[in-house]
Amino acid sequence: MDGKTPLVSVVMSVYNGGLWTKAAIESVIHQSYTNWEFVIIDDASNDETRSILSAYTSDPRFKIITNSEQKGLTKNLNIGINVSNGELIARMDADDMCLPGRFTKQVEYILDHKEVAVISGFVEFIDENGNPKGQWQDDREANSWMKIKQVLPWKNCIAHPTVMMRKNIFEKYKYNETQRSSQDWDLWLQLAANNVIIEKINEPLLLYRVHSKSITAGSLKRSAYRKMHIIIKKYLRVAWQQKKFNSFNLKVCGAFFINAIKLFFSTIKRSLTS
């Protein structure tokens, strides 16, 4: 970086990521865009993660923070963003891999579109061994700001580790630390409620690994209705405290109540068949 302040700060939290953390880091190192720093929070890992990260401590582009006790992804992301130096924040997860041109494409886009606060992209799913596992349909269908805003009250349609965002937007809104999972969906709802523009590059920027320990895989095992109920309830609680009674949040309310009805009947059906 030749002593200059990086434009992009990559922020990643990792807990026991020994299997894939090195591949994730190397995918950032081999980006065609080079003006970045990498902020990594080790969330008190007890596997080989610490040893893997130690190999990068002498690289001035890396800022590695080691927690003495687990704080969780949401808090770690807020910590990582607070200590970052870049004007742009690029999210990354320790089990995924960036495609080589990701940062170049996102930096060019967000610098050319001053009205855009967040730029994401498509993902390609891979398995534990890196084999292709298809595409995320919601990702492909919600491919513009207009479509993203229509879908968000009902479901998340943005792959969190593909996001690049202006730091001043992160500083204003932040991740809601009461959200232990889907903290990204909560943040996108906050932005959409204030008409802060989220766009999407319509091509794959990241290989998204789906495995037995991933958040995505875990969410598939739980009731989707119950998960949405918990997440949106927490989001709306904050929105009402802040008196954000606008048309978008009314749509979120509508989605919440319809989902609550579905949750009620699914619970009844489960109790009758058990």
VOSEVEX-577208 format. One line per field, with one value per atom (N, C-alpha, C): x, y, z; residue in one letter; atom name. Coordinates in pm, whole numbers. Layout:
u = (X_...)
v = (Y_...)
w = (Z_...)
resn = (A_...)
name = (CA_...)
This chain:
u = (82_0_86_217_311_280_233_210_83_11_-112_-230_-330_-449_-526_-562_-636_-776_-825_-962_-1061_-1022_-1111_-1060_-1150_-1121_-1206_-1140_-1210_-1228_-1350_-1380_-1435_-1370_-1408_-1397_-1496_-1492_-1482_-1401_-1384_-1382_-1451_-1445_-1424_-1314_-1281_-1297_-1229_-1239_-1120_-1058_-935_-944_-1058_-1071_-1058_-1113_-1123_-1070_-1024_-983_-868_-770_-655_-701_-791_-841_-916_-993_-1066_-968_-866_-767_-692_-650_-575_-659_-791_-877_-883_-859_-849_-711_-608_-471_-456_-525_-511_-616_-676_-766_-688_-753_-689_-677_-765_-759_-671_-581_-479_-480_-558_-554_-651_-616_-703_-624_-695_-645_-743_-697_-780_-788_-907_-932_-998_-930_-981_-995_-1113_-1137_-1148_-1054_-1058_-1141_-1257_-1353_-1325_-1203_-1161_-1163_-1109_-1102_-1014_-1048_-965_-918_-919_-862_-736_-702_-579_-592_-708_-730_-622_-589_-489_-354_-317_-191_-194_-308_-322_-307_-374_-370_-232_-157_-23_70_44_129_115_12_-14_14_59_77_188_285_394_358_245_199_129_179_121_-22_-69_-207_-307_-258_-346_-352_-473_-497_-576_-510_-572_-601_-726_-771_-811_-759_-791_-872_-996_-1082_-1044_-1045_-1019_-1142_-1258_-1383_-1473_-1565_-1651_-1745_-1756_-1848_-1958_-1937_-2038_-2016_-2072_-2048_-2092_-2211_-2265_-2176_-2137_-2050_-1913_-1862_-1730_-1729_-1836_-1842_-1842_-1918_-1916_-1778_-1710_-1574_-1479_-1486_-1397_-1414_-1539_-1565_-1512_-1529_-1482_-1331_-1254_-1108_-1055_-1141_-1098_-1064_-983_-937_-995_-1050_-1097_-1228_-1250_-1379_-1485_-1440_-1533_-1508_-1616_-1607_-1651_-1564_-1598_-1614_-1730_-1752_-1693_-1650_-1596_-1622_-1649_-1665_-1553_-1519_-1400_-1415_-1536_-1554_-1586_-1581_-1610_-1484_-1497_-1384_-1430_-1358_-1385_-1335_-1409_-1356_-1260_-1157_-1044_-1080_-1184_-1218_-1321_-1356_-1466_-1443_-1331_-1309_-1298_-1231_-1217_-1354_-1441_-1575_-1658_-1649_-1730_-1680_-1548_-1492_-1529_-1513_-1546_-1693_-1779_-1923_-1959_-1913_-1958_-1896_-1777_-1718_-1788_-1841_-1911_-2057_-2111_-2253_-2261_-2251_-2245_-2371_-2483_-2609_-2622_-2532_-2539_-2455_-2515_-2445_-2386_-2452_-2410_-2412_-2308_-2306_-2275_-2364_-2347_-2330_-2343_-2329_-2387_-2385_-2435_-2332_-2381_-2294_-2316_-2215_-2227_-2205_-2296_-2281_-2176_-2097_-2004_-2020_-1974_-1983_-1851_-1839_-1721_-1591_-1600_-1481_-1462_-1546_-1534_-1608_-1689_-1765_-1888_-1924_-2041_-2170_-2253_-2380_-2496_-2478_-2588_-2590_-2707_-2723_-2832_-2833_-2937_-3040_-3160_-3262_-3304_-3320_-3358_-3252_-3128_-3015_-3028_-3061_-3070_-3193_-3303_-3428_-3431_-3379_-3374_-3244_-3239_-3113_-3100_-3190_-3183_-3242_-3215_-3265_-3416_-3487_-3633_-3681_-3621_-3662_-3617_-3497_-3447_-3542_-3584_-3671_-3807_-3855_-3983_-3974_-3858_-3843_-3807_-3730_-3673_-3772_-3894_-3986_-4021_-4002_-4041_-3926_-3810_-3695_-3568_-3456_-3327_-3291_-3244_-3211_-3072_-2989_-2854_-2756_-2658_-2555_-2457_-2460_-2383_-2235_-2165_-2021_-1987_-2088_-2059_-2063_-2099_-2130_-2005_-2009_-1915_-1999_-1964_-2049_-1968_-2023_-1955_-1948_-1830_-1813_-1903_-1925_-2008_-2152_-2196_-2330_-2329_-2227_-2213_-2209_-2135_-2121_-2254_-2337_-2466_-2567_-2568_-2673_-2626_-2513_-2455_-2542_-2478_-2551_-2621_-2745_-2822_-2769_-2705_-2638_-2733_-2864_-2960_-2990_-2948_-2968_-2845_-2861_-2748_-2725_-2830_-2818_-2899_-2874_-2943_-2929_-2815_-2788_-2780_-2744_-2738_-2877_-2975_-3112_-3166_-3142_-3184_-3124_-2996_-2930_-2989_-3015_-3073_-3211_-3288_-3420_-3405_-3307_-3282_-3254_-3170_-3133_-3251_-3325_-3438_-3545_-3565_-3665_-3630_-3503_-3458_-3421_-3461_-3435_-3287_-3203_-3059_-3037_-2979_-2982_-2881_-2932_-2853_-2863_-2752_-2755_-2680_-2686_-2626_-2563_-2436_-2371_-2424_-2474_-2544_-2450_-2354_-2265_-2203_-2158_-2101_-1973_-1965_-1847_-1783_-1854_-1806_-1855_-1770_-1809_-1853_-1980_-2043_-2053_-1979_-1970_-2087_-2161_-2270_-2225_-2222_-2177_-2253_-2230_-2311_-2299_-2188_-2168_-2202_-2239_-2262_-2395_-2405_-2528_-2641_-2610_-2712_-2767_-2680_-2726_-2805_-2759_-2829_-2969_-2985_-3116_-3215_-3165_-3253_-3313_-3247_-3294_-3400_-3412_-3509_-3631_-3737_-3857_-3830_-3850_-3828_-3926_-4048_-4147_-4103_-4055_-4014_-3892_-3799_-3680_-3717_-3803_-3846_-3918_-4000_-4076_-3982_-3878_-3784_-3707_-3658_-3575_-3655_-3772_-3851_-3908_-3942_-3990_-3885_-3760_-3652_-3630_-3638_-3622_-3731_-3856_-3969_-3966_-3919_-3911_-3823_-3709_-3619_-3680_-3742_-3803_-3910_-3993_-4099_-4040_-3934_-3868_-3815_-3771_-3718_-3825_-3952_-4068_-4056_-4010_-3998_-4125_-4232_-4361_-4376_-4307_-4316_-4375_-4394_-4462_-4384_-4251_-4173_-4193_-4186_-4202_-4344_-4440_-4576_-4583_-4507_-4498_-4430_-4326_-4259_-4358_-4439_-4542_-4639_-4683_-4775_-4714_-4589_-4520_-4506_-4481_-4466_-4596_-4708_-4836_-4879_-4855_-4887_-4800_-4672_-4583_-4626_-4676_-4721_-4839_-4927_-5041_-4991_-4896_-4838_-4768_-4698_-4630_-4731_-4842_-4945_-5001_-5039_-5099_-4997_-4870_-4769_-4744_-4753_-4737_-4851_-4974_-5091_-5079_-5040_-5026_-4920_-4809_-4702_-4749_-4827_-4874_-4976_-5054_-5155_-5093_-4980_-4916_-4808_-4776_-4669_-4723)
v = (-121_0_126_112_223_333_295_392_473_459_538_468_547_492_409_286_202_257_242_281_179_51_-59_-127_-144_-225_-351_-466_-594_-635_-669_-703_-845_-928_-1068_-1113_-1187_-1250_-1400_-1467_-1611_-1680_-1793_-1879_-2022_-2082_-2220_-2242_-2157_-2164_-2231_-2324_-2384_-2449_-2501_-2574_-2483_-2361_-2280_-2138_-2097_-1959_-1918_-2004_-1971_-1944_-2027_-2009_-1876_-1842_-1715_-1597_-1602_-1494_-1484_-1596_-1594_-1539_-1560_-1506_-1354_-1296_-1151_-1104_-1175_-1139_-1137_-1227_-1239_-1158_-1059_-969_-883_-852_-762_-621_-583_-454_-469_-376_-396_-293_-186_-82_-116_-218_-264_-296_-301_-358_-468_-561_-675_-680_-650_-655_-789_-872_-1004_-1016_-1055_-1077_-1226_-1279_-1420_-1428_-1490_-1490_-1604_-1600_-1699_-1841_-1858_-1991_-2084_-2214_-2312_-2423_-2396_-2490_-2427_-2459_-2408_-2268_-2204_-2071_-1972_-1970_-1874_-1895_-2020_-2050_-2003_-2023_-1978_-1826_-1756_-1609_-1555_-1627_-1581_-1565_-1639_-1631_-1497_-1419_-1292_-1170_-1192_-1079_-984_-1032_-945_-865_-895_-824_-695_-579_-452_-428_-505_-489_-554_-634_-710_-647_-644_-602_-715_-792_-911_-887_-906_-888_-1025_-1061_-1190_-1169_-1218_-1207_-1312_-1272_-1369_-1452_-1403_-1478_-1445_-1535_-1518_-1400_-1321_-1207_-1223_-1312_-1333_-1245_-1290_-1223_-1076_-1047_-912_-811_-839_-747_-736_-849_-846_-759_-763_-680_-532_-494_-354_-313_-403_-376_-359_-452_-448_-322_-280_-158_-36_-35_80_100_-7_7_15_7_9_151_161_291_330_234_261_336_403_469_369_253_147_22_-44_-166_-283_-381_-503_-617_-680_-793_-920_-1007_-1136_-1236_-1361_-1468_-1569_-1636_-1721_-1853_-1884_-2009_-1986_-1860_-1827_-1787_-1765_-1720_-1614_-1501_-1395_-1439_-1406_-1421_-1306_-1326_-1232_-1088_-1065_-927_-860_-923_-869_-724_-694_-560_-456_-491_-397_-355_-451_-421_-340_-374_-303_-161_-143_-9_80_31_110_150_56_84_189_171_260_400_410_541_613_537_595_627_571_590_647_778_845_825_795_779_642_549_412_400_345_328_190_91_-49_-114_-187_-263_-409_-497_-641_-710_-841_-916_-1055_-1130_-1267_-1359_-1473_-1578_-1706_-1792_-1929_-2018_-2111_-2202_-2308_-2340_-2453_-2537_-2662_-2748_-2747_-2838_-2843_-2857_-2926_-2953_-2857_-2754_-2656_-2692_-2796_-2836_-2748_-2715_-2629_-2691_-2605_-2650_-2565_-2493_-2418_-2271_-2210_-2067_-2040_-1918_-1874_-1797_-1851_-1794_-1654_-1632_-1499_-1395_-1437_-1353_-1304_-1395_-1363_-1279_-1307_-1238_-1095_-1073_-937_-871_-829_-788_-637_-559_-413_-353_-224_-158_-169_-146_-152_-290_-395_-531_-568_-525_-552_-493_-370_-302_-370_-426_-497_-627_-694_-827_-822_-721_-718_-734_-678_-701_-848_-930_-1070_-1166_-1130_-1218_-1145_-1197_-1142_-1189_-1099_-1132_-1084_-1054_-1003_-1093_-1144_-1229_-1140_-1153_-1066_-1055_-1167_-1155_-1099_-1063_-997_-846_-794_-652_-565_-451_-341_-218_-143_-37_82_199_320_318_343_333_430_550_647_598_512_452_351_267_172_245_354_428_488_524_585_480_364_265_149_93_-19_-145_-256_-381_-379_-426_-436_-555_-527_-633_-725_-696_-792_-903_-883_-985_-1076_-1197_-1291_-1353_-1365_-1411_-1316_-1321_-1232_-1085_-1050_-909_-827_-893_-824_-786_-876_-847_-727_-726_-613_-484_-486_-365_-322_-417_-381_-319_-371_-313_-169_-147_-10_84_40_124_149_41_54_145_141_226_374_404_542_569_477_490_508_440_435_324_357_268_154_33_-90_-141_-156_-208_-341_-402_-534_-546_-587_-621_-756_-762_-882_-986_-1026_-1136_-1191_-1316_-1376_-1305_-1272_-1210_-1295_-1403_-1479_-1622_-1715_-1854_-1872_-1905_-1911_-2056_-2089_-2228_-2265_-2369_-2421_-2555_-2561_-2683_-2700_-2806_-2840_-2739_-2662_-2567_-2423_-2402_-2266_-2213_-2079_-2014_-2048_-2053_-2085_-2224_-2321_-2458_-2469_-2399_-2402_-2346_-2239_-2177_-2267_-2352_-2441_-2547_-2574_-2677_-2624_-2494_-2436_-2392_-2365_-2314_-2176_-2165_-2036_-1932_-1974_-1881_-1828_-1917_-1875_-1783_-1817_-1734_-1593_-1583_-1451_-1376_-1445_-1381_-1314_-1385_-1332_-1213_-1226_-1121_-994_-1006_-888_-823_-902_-846_-755_-800_-718_-592_-606_-490_-387_-432_-340_-274_-345_-286_-160_-170_-55_54_13_111_193_126_200_289_243_326_455_443_559_637_591_656_663_554_547_483_562_514_554_485_519_403_424_325_193_202_79_-4_58_-17_-69_-2_-57_-186_-191_-314_-424_-387_-485_-537_-448_-490_-588_-557_-646_-783_-786_-914_-989_-914_-975_-1043_-977_-1034_-1152_-1144_-1258_-1378_-1351_-1459_-1517_-1431_-1478_-1573_-1544_-1634_-1768_-1763_-1887_-1967_-1897_-1963_-2030_-1961_-2017_-2147_-2144_-2264_-2377_-2340_-2444_-2511_-2432_-2488_-2582_-2541_-2626_-2756_-2744_-2862_-2957_-2902_-2985_-3057_-2986_-3049_-3159_-3144_-3244_-3370_-3352_-3467_-3533_-3473_-3529_-3634)
w = (0_0_0_16_8_109_229_334_321_212_196_262_298_362_260_296_202_176_56_24_79_72_110_236_333_451_444_435_436_581_619_759_766_849_861_1005_1052_1183_1162_1245_1228_1364_1371_1489_1442_1484_1447_1296_1223_1077_1012_1082_1034_897_862_735_614_622_500_513_632_651_559_542_457_313_262_125_114_217_216_212_296_300_167_114_-12_-127_-121_-228_-223_-104_-93_-139_-97_-137_-289_-357_-503_-581_-514_-586_-686_-798_-896_-840_-748_-681_-557_-534_-429_-316_-325_-222_-108_-29_78_204_315_440_480_564_602_754_807_951_983_1062_1096_1247_1291_1434_1458_1535_1576_1704_1695_1806_1904_1963_2064_2009_1890_1829_1912_1912_1983_1890_1759_1663_1604_1482_1422_1362_1381_1322_1364_1493_1541_1474_1454_1386_1241_1175_1036_1027_1118_1115_1149_1231_1271_1152_1045_926_856_890_821_909_1033_1125_1082_1007_963_838_777_658_704_666_715_669_572_525_619_714_802_941_994_1132_1198_1283_1341_1489_1526_1664_1718_1836_1896_2022_2022_2140_2243_2370_2477_2509_2471_2486_2368_2337_2221_2238_2133_2132_2028_1932_1829_1708_1595_1468_1468_1520_1510_1580_1705_1777_1710_1662_1598_1473_1397_1276_1312_1413_1456_1506_1578_1625_1507_1413_1297_1215_1197_1119_1194_1326_1405_1396_1385_1380_1237_1139_999_955_852_802_668_595_460_453_341_317_275_228_185_268_310_388_300_286_212_312_311_399_340_430_389_500_465_563_546_654_658_586_540_466_318_273_133_60_-70_-151_-249_-249_-347_-484_-587_-722_-749_-833_-842_-874_-952_-992_-905_-792_-709_-669_-604_-550_-661_-770_-881_-933_-953_-1006_-908_-779_-681_-656_-650_-630_-747_-868_-985_-984_-946_-947_-844_-720_-613_-627_-687_-711_-826_-922_-1036_-1005_-898_-864_-722_-713_-583_-501_-568_-497_-430_-465_-413_-287_-180_-53_-37_-97_-83_-220_-253_-377_-344_-384_-361_-495_-497_-621_-606_-713_-710_-643_-594_-542_-622_-618_-664_-543_-517_-404_-432_-329_-336_-209_-213_-96_-18_79_164_85_-29_-109_-225_-231_-338_-464_-461_-580_-598_-722_-747_-692_-631_-575_-622_-733_-791_-753_-773_-753_-650_-597_-504_-585_-595_-681_-638_-507_-458_-495_-493_-529_-673_-762_-903_-936_-869_-902_-849_-729_-672_-717_-843_-903_-928_-866_-877_-750_-727_-606_-594_-705_-700_-656_-711_-676_-535_-497_-362_-258_-279_-182_-172_-282_-281_-203_-212_-152_-5_37_171_286_280_393_414_312_317_341_286_301_261_310_272_132_50_-89_-125_-24_-46_26_-44_17_94_226_314_276_251_223_85_5_-123_-112_3_15_26_-44_-22_6_110_160_206_190_237_390_445_590_665_611_683_698_608_622_736_741_851_986_991_1117_1162_1066_1099_1146_1083_1109_1198_1171_1248_1245_1281_1299_1435_1437_1561_1641_1755_1830_1907_1902_1957_1857_1732_1628_1625_1677_1679_1541_1462_1324_1236_1107_1011_1048_1111_1139_1012_902_774_725_735_694_772_902_985_932_897_846_713_624_493_513_609_638_689_776_824_707_615_502_410_378_287_345_477_541_525_504_484_338_252_108_75_153_125_23_-89_-206_-195_-217_-225_-367_-435_-572_-579_-695_-711_-849_-853_-979_-1024_-1143_-1190_-1248_-1166_-1201_-1073_-1075_-953_-911_-781_-724_-616_-574_-459_-466_-420_-403_-258_-240_-106_-64_43_84_177_139_221_279_412_479_609_678_796_909_915_1024_984_859_813_864_870_913_817_687_588_612_630_653_781_884_1012_1001_924_913_840_750_677_768_880_971_1069_1082_1171_1094_1166_1103_1042_912_847_901_930_985_1121_1207_1341_1334_1246_1232_1187_1088_1040_1151_1227_1335_1436_1474_1573_1517_1395_1336_1313_1251_1218_1344_1443_1570_1632_1632_1688_1604_1472_1385_1411_1415_1433_1570_1671_1805_1802_1735_1726_1638_1528_1436_1507_1589_1660_1768_1834_1935_1873_1747_1676_1601_1616_1554_1401_1342_1197_1139_1136_1087_940_852_711_631_502_419_411_409_401_527_643_767_785_726_727_644_535_456_536_613_699_803_859_955_892_770_701_681_638_618_751_858_991_1035_1018_1062_976_847_761_798_824_867_1002_1093_1224_1209_1114_1089_1037_944_890_999_1087_1198_1291_1318_1406_1349_1221_1161_1143_1116_1104_1238_1348_1483_1517_1482_1506_1428_1301_1216_1272_1321_1376_1503_1586_1710_1683_1575_1542_1482_1415_1348_1431_1547_1630_1727)
resn = (M_M_M_D_D_D_G_G_G_K_K_K_T_T_T_P_P_P_L_L_L_V_V_V_S_S_S_V_V_V_V_V_V_M_M_M_S_S_S_V_V_V_Y_Y_Y_N_N_N_G_G_G_G_G_G_L_L_L_W_W_W_T_T_T_K_K_K_A_A_A_A_A_A_I_I_I_E_E_E_S_S_S_V_V_V_I_I_I_H_H_H_Q_Q_Q_S_S_S_Y_Y_Y_T_T_T_N_N_N_W_W_W_E_E_E_F_F_F_V_V_V_I_I_I_I_I_I_D_D_D_D_D_D_A_A_A_S_S_S_N_N_N_D_D_D_E_E_E_T_T_T_R_R_R_S_S_S_I_I_I_L_L_L_S_S_S_A_A_A_Y_Y_Y_T_T_T_S_S_S_D_D_D_P_P_P_R_R_R_F_F_F_K_K_K_I_I_I_I_I_I_T_T_T_N_N_N_S_S_S_E_E_E_Q_Q_Q_K_K_K_G_G_G_L_L_L_T_T_T_K_K_K_N_N_N_L_L_L_N_N_N_I_I_I_G_G_G_I_I_I_N_N_N_V_V_V_S_S_S_N_N_N_G_G_G_E_E_E_L_L_L_I_I_I_A_A_A_R_R_R_M_M_M_D_D_D_A_A_A_D_D_D_D_D_D_M_M_M_C_C_C_L_L_L_P_P_P_G_G_G_R_R_R_F_F_F_T_T_T_K_K_K_Q_Q_Q_V_V_V_E_E_E_Y_Y_Y_I_I_I_L_L_L_D_D_D_H_H_H_K_K_K_E_E_E_V_V_V_A_A_A_V_V_V_I_I_I_S_S_S_G_G_G_F_F_F_V_V_V_E_E_E_F_F_F_I_I_I_D_D_D_E_E_E_N_N_N_G_G_G_N_N_N_P_P_P_K_K_K_G_G_G_Q_Q_Q_W_W_W_Q_Q_Q_D_D_D_D_D_D_R_R_R_E_E_E_A_A_A_N_N_N_S_S_S_W_W_W_M_M_M_K_K_K_I_I_I_K_K_K_Q_Q_Q_V_V_V_L_L_L_P_P_P_W_W_W_K_K_K_N_N_N_C_C_C_I_I_I_A_A_A_H_H_H_P_P_P_T_T_T_V_V_V_M_M_M_M_M_M_R_R_R_K_K_K_N_N_N_I_I_I_F_F_F_E_E_E_K_K_K_Y_Y_Y_K_K_K_Y_Y_Y_N_N_N_E_E_E_T_T_T_Q_Q_Q_R_R_R_S_S_S_S_S_S_Q_Q_Q_D_D_D_W_W_W_D_D_D_L_L_L_W_W_W_L_L_L_Q_Q_Q_L_L_L_A_A_A_A_A_A_N_N_N_N_N_N_V_V_V_I_I_I_I_I_I_E_E_E_K_K_K_I_I_I_N_N_N_E_E_E_P_P_P_L_L_L_L_L_L_L_L_L_Y_Y_Y_R_R_R_V_V_V_H_H_H_S_S_S_K_K_K_S_S_S_I_I_I_T_T_T_A_A_A_G_G_G_S_S_S_L_L_L_K_K_K_R_R_R_S_S_S_A_A_A_Y_Y_Y_R_R_R_K_K_K_M_M_M_H_H_H_I_I_I_I_I_I_I_I_I_K_K_K_K_K_K_Y_Y_Y_L_L_L_R_R_R_V_V_V_A_A_A_W_W_W_Q_Q_Q_Q_Q_Q_K_K_K_K_K_K_F_F_F_N_N_N_S_S_S_F_F_F_N_N_N_L_L_L_K_K_K_V_V_V_C_C_C_G_G_G_A_A_A_F_F_F_F_F_F_I_I_I_N_N_N_A_A_A_I_I_I_K_K_K_L_L_L_F_F_F_F_F_F_S_S_S_T_T_T_I_I_I_K_K_K_R_R_R_S_S_S_L_L_L_T_T_T_S_S_S)
name = (N_CA_C_N_CA_C_N_CA_C_N_CA_C_N_CA_C_N_CA_C_N_CA_C_N_CA_C_N_CA_C_N_CA_C_N_CA_C_N_CA_C_N_CA_C_N_CA_C_N_CA_C_N_CA_C_N_CA_C_N_CA_C_N_CA_C_N_CA_C_N_CA_C_N_CA_C_N_CA_C_N_CA_C_N_CA_C_N_CA_C_N_CA_C_N_CA_C_N_CA_C_N_CA_C_N_CA_C_N_CA_C_N_CA_C_N_CA_C_N_CA_C_N_CA_C_N_CA_C_N_CA_C_N_CA_C_N_CA_C_N_CA_C_N_CA_C_N_CA_C_N_CA_C_N_CA_C_N_CA_C_N_CA_C_N_CA_C_N_CA_C_N_CA_C_N_CA_C_N_CA_C_N_CA_C_N_CA_C_N_CA_C_N_CA_C_N_CA_C_N_CA_C_N_CA_C_N_CA_C_N_CA_C_N_CA_C_N_CA_C_N_CA_C_N_CA_C_N_CA_C_N_CA_C_N_CA_C_N_CA_C_N_CA_C_N_CA_C_N_CA_C_N_CA_C_N_CA_C_N_CA_C_N_CA_C_N_CA_C_N_CA_C_N_CA_C_N_CA_C_N_CA_C_N_CA_C_N_CA_C_N_CA_C_N_CA_C_N_CA_C_N_CA_C_N_CA_C_N_CA_C_N_CA_C_N_CA_C_N_CA_C_N_CA_C_N_CA_C_N_CA_C_N_CA_C_N_CA_C_N_CA_C_N_CA_C_N_CA_C_N_CA_C_N_CA_C_N_CA_C_N_CA_C_N_CA_C_N_CA_C_N_CA_C_N_CA_C_N_CA_C_N_CA_C_N_CA_C_N_CA_C_N_CA_C_N_CA_C_N_CA_C_N_CA_C_N_CA_C_N_CA_C_N_CA_C_N_CA_C_N_CA_C_N_CA_C_N_CA_C_N_CA_C_N_CA_C_N_CA_C_N_CA_C_N_CA_C_N_CA_C_N_CA_C_N_CA_C_N_CA_C_N_CA_C_N_CA_C_N_CA_C_N_CA_C_N_CA_C_N_CA_C_N_CA_C_N_CA_C_N_CA_C_N_CA_C_N_CA_C_N_CA_C_N_CA_C_N_CA_C_N_CA_C_N_CA_C_N_CA_C_N_CA_C_N_CA_C_N_CA_C_N_CA_C_N_CA_C_N_CA_C_N_CA_C_N_CA_C_N_CA_C_N_CA_C_N_CA_C_N_CA_C_N_CA_C_N_CA_C_N_CA_C_N_CA_C_N_CA_C_N_CA_C_N_CA_C_N_CA_C_N_CA_C_N_CA_C_N_CA_C_N_CA_C_N_CA_C_N_CA_C_N_CA_C_N_CA_C_N_CA_C_N_CA_C_N_CA_C_N_CA_C_N_CA_C_N_CA_C_N_CA_C_N_CA_C_N_CA_C_N_CA_C_N_CA_C_N_CA_C_N_CA_C_N_CA_C_N_CA_C_N_CA_C_N_CA_C_N_CA_C_N_CA_C_N_CA_C_N_CA_C_N_CA_C_N_CA_C_N_CA_C_N_CA_C_N_CA_C_N_CA_C_N_CA_C_N_CA_C_N_CA_C_N_CA_C_N_CA_C_N_CA_C_N_CA_C_N_CA_C_N_CA_C_N_CA_C_N_CA_C_N_CA_C_N_CA_C_N_CA_C_N_CA_C_N_CA_C_N_CA_C_N_CA_C_N_CA_C_N_CA_C_N_CA_C_N_CA_C_N_CA_C_N_CA_C_N_CA_C_N_CA_C_N_CA_C_N_CA_C_N_CA_C_N_CA_C_N_CA_C_N_CA_C_N_CA_C_N_CA_C_N_CA_C_N_CA_C_N_CA_C_N_CA_C_N_CA_C_N_CA_C_N_CA_C_N_CA_C_N_CA_C_N_CA_C_N_CA_C_N_CA_C_N_CA_C_N_CA_C_N_CA_C_N_CA_C_N_CA_C_N_CA_C_N_CA_C_N_CA_C_N_CA_C_N_CA_C_N_CA_C_N_CA_C_N_CA_C_N_CA_C_N_CA_C_N_CA_C_N_CA_C_N_CA_C_N_CA_C_N_CA_C_N_CA_C_N_CA_C_N_CA_C_N_CA_C)
